[in-house]
Amino acid sequence: MSNLKSEVKTITVLGTGIIGTAVAKNLQKSGFEVCVWNRTRSKAKMLQTVGVTVCDSPLEAVQDTDVIISLLKDGPVILEVMQSLKECLSEGTIWIQMSTVGLDIDALTAFAKQYELIFFDAPVQGTKQPAEQGQLIILASGSISHRQAVEPIFEAIGKHTVWVSEQPGASSRLKLALNSWVFALTHGVAESLSLAKELGIDPNLVVDVVTGGPMDNAYFQQKAQSILTDDYTTSFSIANAVKDAGLVVSAAEKQALQVDITRAGQQRFQRALDQGHGDKDMAASGLVGINR
């Protein structure tokens, strides 16, 4: 791969889950030449219909690319894949890390430094629908002098980029704090509606009271409707929520901070996973509240 170019033309996306698939599509739509790799190739195959090149290996995917975007499961998996590419990584290659990895970001930052990569820590806020619409919020950290090269990428996949710091790692830490809030909201909606139902009250009345008032927000409405209609089409899965809540708890423990709400929420997500709801949207947290 070549050193940093003034204009990015080719992009490799490693990982085509819900977010990775949407990112690849929107980059291709914006005029970039996009190659992807996914551990399970069949999950990436549909991207061929929109002109994206689907590769059989990470090594094939990064040949002659200008930018690597990692959107794999977690930090250890990302590090494993990047280590498999180390022989072909040249100084100045741009690497944008967009997964939620928690404090594992420090190991990824160290790897990037070792191989003299231009590294951006850029997890996203948003799930399936905003990703598909190119409306993600990018939480970006990285060198000011190289931001111009990646800004067109962020513009293609997001509605807003928050530049958090020049130091990679800050964005992943911010994402942990944001996820703590998202999980609290999710469980709050689920428990409120479940409680109403078990007390013999129509849970739709909870939504009626909240709507238009100071407690109302788009997220409340979205998750409430999922629960009320028993539609758990995945925007962000229970399985991923278990993983990400664990990252929050782990980071808090390292700071000697007690996060009672997130820890309890992680246990609730885990119960939902154990009961077979892992592929459902995390609003399915509401399915596990009844103990009888």
C-alpha positions as CSV (number, residue, x, y, z in Angstrom):
1,M,0.0,0.0,0.0
2,S,1.1,3.5,-0.7
3,N,1.9,6.4,1.6
4,L,-0.7,9.0,2.4
5,K,-2.3,10.5,-0.6
6,S,-3.8,14.0,-0.9
7,E,-7.1,12.5,-2.2
8,V,-8.6,9.2,-0.9
9,K,-10.1,7.1,-3.7
10,T,-10.1,3.5,-2.4
11,I,-11.3,2.3,1.0
12,T,-11.3,-1.1,2.6
13,V,-14.0,-1.9,5.2
14,L,-13.1,-4.8,7.5
15,G,-16.3,-6.2,9.0
16,T,-19.8,-6.0,7.4
17,G,-22.2,-6.2,10.3
18,I,-25.2,-3.8,10.5
19,I,-22.9,-0.7,10.6
20,G,-20.2,-2.0,8.3
21,T,-22.6,-2.9,5.6
22,A,-24.3,0.6,5.7
23,V,-20.9,2.3,5.8
24,A,-19.6,0.4,2.7
25,K,-22.8,1.2,0.8
26,N,-22.7,4.9,1.6
27,L,-19.0,5.2,0.7
28,Q,-19.6,3.4,-2.6
29,K,-22.6,5.7,-3.3
30,S,-20.4,8.7,-2.6
31,G,-17.9,7.8,-5.3
32,F,-15.2,5.9,-3.4
33,E,-14.0,2.5,-4.7
34,V,-14.8,0.2,-1.8
35,C,-13.5,-3.3,-1.0
36,V,-14.8,-5.3,2.0
37,W,-13.9,-8.4,3.9
38,N,-16.1,-10.2,6.4
39,R,-15.2,-13.4,8.3
40,T,-18.4,-14.9,7.1
41,R,-18.3,-14.1,3.4
42,S,-22.0,-14.8,2.7
43,K,-23.0,-11.9,5.0
44,A,-21.0,-9.5,2.7
45,K,-22.1,-11.0,-0.6
46,M,-25.1,-8.7,-1.1
47,L,-22.8,-5.7,-1.3
48,Q,-21.7,-6.8,-4.7
49,T,-25.1,-5.7,-6.1
50,V,-24.2,-2.1,-5.3
51,G,-20.7,-2.3,-6.8
52,V,-18.7,-3.1,-3.7
53,T,-15.9,-5.6,-4.2
54,V,-16.1,-8.5,-1.7
55,C,-12.8,-10.2,-0.9
56,D,-11.9,-13.6,0.4
57,S,-9.3,-12.4,2.9
58,P,-8.2,-9.3,4.7
59,L,-4.9,-9.3,2.8
60,E,-6.7,-9.3,-0.6
61,A,-9.0,-6.5,0.7
62,V,-6.2,-4.1,1.6
63,Q,-4.2,-4.4,-1.6
64,D,-3.6,-1.0,-3.0
65,T,-6.1,0.7,-0.7
66,D,-5.8,4.3,0.6
67,V,-7.7,3.8,3.8
68,I,-8.6,0.9,6.1
69,I,-11.7,1.1,8.2
70,S,-12.2,-1.5,10.9
71,L,-15.7,-2.4,12.0
72,L,-15.1,-5.8,13.5
73,K,-16.6,-7.3,16.7
74,D,-14.2,-6.1,19.3
75,G,-10.6,-5.0,20.1
76,P,-8.9,-8.4,20.2
77,V,-10.4,-9.5,16.9
78,I,-9.4,-6.2,15.3
79,L,-5.9,-6.5,16.6
80,E,-5.7,-10.1,15.4
81,V,-6.7,-9.1,11.9
82,M,-4.4,-6.1,11.7
83,Q,-1.5,-8.2,12.9
84,S,-2.2,-10.6,10.0
85,L,-1.6,-7.6,7.7
86,K,1.5,-6.2,9.3
87,E,3.8,-7.4,6.5
88,C,2.0,-5.2,4.0
89,L,1.2,-2.2,6.1
90,S,3.4,0.8,4.9
91,E,4.2,3.9,6.8
92,G,1.5,6.5,6.3
93,T,-1.4,4.1,5.7
94,I,-4.6,5.6,7.1
95,W,-6.4,3.4,9.5
96,I,-9.8,4.5,10.9
97,Q,-11.0,2.4,13.8
98,M,-14.8,2.7,14.1
99,S,-15.8,-0.2,16.4
100,T,-16.8,0.1,20.0
101,V,-13.7,-1.4,21.7
102,G,-13.5,0.2,25.1
103,L,-10.1,0.5,26.7
104,D,-8.8,-2.0,24.1
105,I,-8.3,1.1,22.0
106,D,-4.9,1.5,23.8
107,A,-3.6,-1.7,22.3
108,L,-4.8,-0.7,18.8
109,T,-3.2,2.7,19.2
110,A,0.1,1.1,20.2
111,F,-0.1,-1.2,17.1
112,A,-0.7,1.8,14.8
113,K,2.3,3.7,16.4
114,Q,4.5,0.6,16.0
115,Y,3.8,0.4,12.3
116,E,3.7,4.2,11.7
117,L,0.1,4.2,10.6
118,I,-2.0,7.4,10.5
119,F,-4.6,6.3,13.1
120,F,-8.0,7.7,13.8
121,D,-10.1,6.5,16.7
122,A,-13.6,7.1,15.4
123,P,-16.4,5.1,17.0
124,V,-19.9,6.1,15.9
125,Q,-23.1,7.0,17.7
126,G,-26.1,5.5,16.0
127,T,-27.6,2.2,15.0
128,K,-29.1,0.6,11.8
129,Q,-31.4,3.3,10.5
130,P,-29.1,6.3,10.9
131,A,-26.2,4.2,9.5
132,E,-28.2,3.3,6.4
133,Q,-29.3,6.9,6.0
134,G,-25.7,8.2,6.4
135,Q,-26.7,10.0,9.6
136,L,-24.3,8.6,12.1
137,I,-22.5,10.9,14.5
138,I,-18.7,10.3,14.3
139,L,-16.7,10.6,17.5
140,A,-13.3,11.3,16.0
141,S,-9.8,11.6,17.5
142,G,-6.6,11.9,15.6
143,S,-3.9,14.1,14.1
144,I,-5.1,17.6,13.0
145,S,-2.7,17.6,10.1
146,H,-4.3,14.6,8.5
147,R,-8.0,15.3,9.2
148,Q,-8.6,16.8,5.7
149,A,-7.9,13.4,4.2
150,V,-10.6,11.6,6.3
151,E,-13.3,14.3,6.5
152,P,-14.9,13.3,3.1
153,I,-15.2,9.8,4.5
154,F,-17.0,11.0,7.6
155,E,-19.2,13.2,5.5
156,A,-20.3,10.2,3.4
157,I,-21.4,8.2,6.4
158,G,-22.4,10.7,9.0
159,K,-24.4,13.9,9.6
160,H,-21.9,15.3,12.1
161,T,-18.4,14.7,13.3
162,V,-17.4,15.6,16.8
163,W,-13.6,16.1,17.0
164,V,-12.8,14.9,20.5
165,S,-9.0,15.1,20.7
166,E,-5.8,14.8,18.8
167,Q,-5.0,11.7,20.9
168,P,-6.6,8.4,19.7
169,G,-8.3,6.8,22.6
170,A,-10.3,9.8,23.8
171,S,-13.2,9.0,21.4
172,S,-13.5,5.4,22.6
173,R,-13.6,6.6,26.2
174,L,-16.4,9.1,25.3
175,K,-18.3,6.2,23.6
176,L,-18.3,4.3,26.8
177,A,-19.9,7.2,28.7
178,L,-22.5,7.6,25.9
179,N,-23.3,3.9,25.9
180,S,-23.9,4.0,29.6
181,W,-26.7,6.5,29.0
182,V,-28.2,4.6,26.1
183,F,-28.4,1.4,28.1
184,A,-30.0,3.2,31.0
185,L,-32.7,4.7,28.6
186,T,-33.3,1.3,27.1
187,H,-33.8,-0.5,30.4
188,G,-35.9,2.4,31.7
189,V,-38.4,2.2,28.8
190,A,-38.5,-1.6,29.0
191,E,-39.1,-1.8,32.8
192,S,-41.7,1.0,32.8
193,L,-43.8,-0.7,30.2
194,S,-43.4,-4.1,31.7
195,L,-44.4,-2.8,35.1
196,A,-47.5,-1.1,33.8
197,K,-48.6,-4.3,32.1
198,E,-48.1,-6.5,35.2
199,L,-50.0,-4.0,37.3
200,G,-53.0,-4.3,35.0
201,I,-52.5,-1.0,33.2
202,D,-52.4,-0.5,29.5
203,P,-48.7,0.3,28.8
204,N,-49.8,2.5,25.9
205,L,-50.9,4.9,28.6
206,V,-47.3,5.3,29.7
207,V,-46.4,6.5,26.2
208,D,-49.5,8.8,26.1
209,V,-48.4,10.5,29.4
210,V,-44.8,10.9,28.4
211,T,-45.4,12.1,24.8
212,G,-44.9,15.8,24.3
213,G,-43.6,16.3,27.9
214,P,-40.2,16.9,29.4
215,M,-39.4,13.1,29.5
216,D,-40.2,12.5,25.9
217,N,-37.5,11.9,23.2
218,A,-37.2,10.1,19.9
219,Y,-35.4,7.2,21.5
220,F,-38.1,6.7,24.0
221,Q,-40.7,6.6,21.2
222,Q,-38.7,4.2,19.1
223,K,-38.0,1.7,21.8
224,A,-41.5,2.0,23.3
225,Q,-43.1,1.2,19.9
226,S,-40.8,-1.8,19.5
227,I,-41.9,-3.2,22.8
228,L,-45.6,-2.4,22.4
229,T,-45.7,-4.0,18.9
230,D,-43.5,-6.9,19.9
231,D,-41.2,-6.0,17.0
232,Y,-37.6,-6.6,17.9
233,T,-36.1,-6.1,14.5
234,T,-32.4,-5.5,15.2
235,S,-31.0,-2.0,15.3
236,F,-28.5,-3.0,18.0
237,S,-28.6,-6.6,19.2
238,I,-28.8,-8.0,22.7
239,A,-25.6,-9.9,22.0
240,N,-23.8,-6.6,21.2
241,A,-25.3,-4.9,24.2
242,V,-23.9,-7.6,26.5
243,K,-20.5,-7.0,25.0
244,D,-20.6,-3.2,25.1
245,A,-22.1,-3.0,28.6
246,G,-19.2,-5.2,29.7
247,L,-16.8,-2.7,28.3
248,V,-18.3,0.1,30.3
249,V,-18.2,-2.0,33.5
250,S,-14.6,-3.0,32.9
251,A,-13.5,0.5,32.3
252,A,-15.3,1.8,35.4
253,E,-13.7,-0.9,37.5
254,K,-10.2,0.2,36.4
255,Q,-11.1,3.7,37.6
256,A,-12.5,2.3,40.9
257,L,-15.9,3.7,39.9
258,Q,-19.0,1.9,40.9
259,V,-21.6,1.8,38.0
260,D,-24.6,0.2,39.6
261,I,-27.0,0.9,36.8
262,T,-24.8,-0.3,33.9
263,R,-23.8,-3.4,35.9
264,A,-27.4,-4.3,36.6
265,G,-28.2,-3.6,33.0
266,Q,-25.5,-5.9,31.8
267,Q,-26.9,-8.7,33.9
268,R,-30.4,-8.0,32.4
269,F,-29.0,-8.1,28.8
270,Q,-27.2,-11.4,29.8
271,R,-30.4,-12.9,30.9
272,A,-32.0,-12.0,27.6
273,L,-29.1,-13.6,25.8
274,D,-29.3,-16.7,27.9
275,Q,-33.0,-17.0,27.1
276,G,-32.3,-17.0,23.3
277,H,-32.9,-13.3,22.5
278,G,-29.3,-12.6,21.4
279,D,-30.2,-11.6,17.8
280,K,-33.1,-9.4,18.7
281,D,-32.9,-5.7,19.3
282,M,-31.8,-4.6,22.7
283,A,-35.3,-3.4,23.5
284,A,-35.9,-7.1,24.1
285,S,-34.5,-6.4,27.5
286,G,-38.2,-6.0,28.4
287,L,-38.8,-9.7,27.8
288,V,-36.8,-10.8,30.8
289,G,-38.3,-8.8,33.7
290,I,-40.9,-11.3,34.9
291,N,-39.7,-13.9,37.4
292,R,-42.4,-16.6,37.4
